[in-house]
Amino acid sequence: MATAAAAIAARAPAVLGQAKSKYAGTTIRGAGFSMPFHQYLRQYFPEFEDKSGIKVEFDVQAFPVYNQRMDLELSTRGSAYDVAVLTFIYQDRWIGAGWVSELDEFTKDPNVTPADWDPGDFVAQTSMRDAKGHTCGFGIEAGAVLFWAARADLLDKAGLELPKTFDEIVNVCEAVNGKDGVAAWVQDNIHHWNWPPYLMGFGGNVFKDPPKDLTPTLDTPQAVQAAQFYADLLRKYAPSGVLSYTQDQALEAQLNGRGNLRSSSATWALPLAKSPDSKVAHTVRYGVFPTGPKGWFPGIAMTGICIPAGSRQKGAAWEFIKWALSKEMLTRIVKEHGYPSVCRRSVITSEAFKEAMTLNGQDVATLYLRTLDRAGEAGYMRYRTAAVFPQVGDKINRAISAIATGQLAAASALKQAEAQAIQDIAKAGFSVDR
């Protein structure tokens, strides 16, 4: 039986941006959760439909709703969708189970994909490959963890620089906390995203050897040290009520100049320099995530786009992906919308992206690419794509909150979290080394 790519090639050679596609008259359905990329891209759907003749229907749902529905749809090999967002924390589950299509057959066929589309141009693709190295998705949004100070002027007055190490974070917090009525630290309550870079910086990990060995390693001296360090930042230096802060509330605190230092995805850093509501546009300063005693482990979350295995319109779906993630389209989205989370190296290193990511006179584009390269080369983010991470992440959230509020000592909270994580992992059908 001919492959899907061979079938495409047999009909006619594909040319990016051709007047009418061989799939003219086809309707494809896509789905994803709410994110800026979809908001920007759908503005250009009429252009794609006019050029290709392929009509696009795209459903956007809330993050938890989308993941629940798509997990069920993919697990049953349903054909309701032809294009789907490949959620970062579900990539190991969806790819490992063979629920999404391999895309190499499309990218390696010159009659289907021109050489200048260049699949090797995408950065940090590790999490979107299966165990055999086949590509099952391409990145549409890279959440790269940076570090920044909303009120860097307070650091200047104290004769201090933006922290480059964990020790320097504490030193700066001690020196500037409460100055000018500003809390030295602010963070949102998604601890399972914010804490692991500190955990690894102290020499720990979430799992023993993901994705092969998912034995949780939360009950270790390194994890206890990291949890206490992170909880102390929240307890000692953050605004009152910080443990209930959403990402939007943490951003608001910085926009208003009530919170200073923060580590999180670059998406949450940009409004401080760009938003018309920002009171810190001229004082914000950006840097890479600091280095811990055992190394530098900035987080990245690479969300992708894929073709479900059950799709009956794979050829047309690939035409859409090829168009949406072309260098030309991504460059337009950067130029016209300032999109900060591009996953193509050629676009990230372009003048358009550098201009969009020059914030308060600082070259944040270089910080962004440096972070993506580090995480992509080292592969340490595999912990987050483990099929059981959502359950374990919930236990991490509870443990950090209990430590920061003083309900439990760090060692007790993490011992409890590990025991509960082991139960969840066993229920999911995975074995642990115990």
C-alpha angles and dihedrals in degrees: 000000000000118000121246090254092050090051090054092048092050092059101049141316112275120231121192109247095010118168097250128005124227082244094062109147093030121125119209127191125214135182138193144144124269112287136141094253093065092046091055098039097050089062086070097045092101089059092052092046091049094049099040104027088229115129117217126209112184125186119204118196138173113280099253093040093051094048094048094048096042092048089057093042093051095043090057093046088240122182099213093107133043097183126033139174110252101222112217098230092049099046097099091048097045097039096038091053092051092243094136129055126257109245100197091090088064099041095045095052110086090199089061105032123027116231093243091064081077111194089195088067091077116098130220095010096153097107092053096059126088126232090276093052097255116148113240100172145008126229121261098168131023116198102202117184114232132170125233147165119223091197103037088156088075089056090050091052089052091050092244135129130220105286117265096178137038091251090054090053089061093044092053093045091052091050101046106026110127094005111143087359092293124136110228095224137035132175141161124244099254091107094164087067100036101041106050095072087059091044092055091042087062091048100263135115139199094238133023097243113345132234094010098044116030096181103141116240101193095118097070134111090248092053092047091051092048094047093050091048093050095042090051090056089055095042101043107031110023130090120271111276094023092136089071096045117127119208090263092051092050089051091049091053090055095042088056093045095245096118127042122185123040139161117206144108116324089243089074093048099057100067090062089069100028109035116100086219094058117117091187101052091119098041103044116113127189135209143153121279110281124257121250129213090271101039150287117306113163112179127241130185112199110197113193145185124240146169114249114237090237096056115124092197102056096141093053090042090056091050088057095047091045090054097041095050099037117127089245096054095044091049090053092051090051094047097043101036107018091238106192103192105065118154101202116096094211090056094043090054094045125109090242093059093042089053092049091048098045098109123183087343094308128123100234092162090073092049089050095051092044089055094047092049093049095051093039095052097042097045094209092136090076088100090071096052093054110123092238097046096102090061093044091045089058090056090050091053092053094046095051091047092050091050095046093050092046093242091125137014114249094251093050094045093050094044088055092046092052093049091051092045091054089054092051093047091050091049089053090057100254124128124228132206098251 
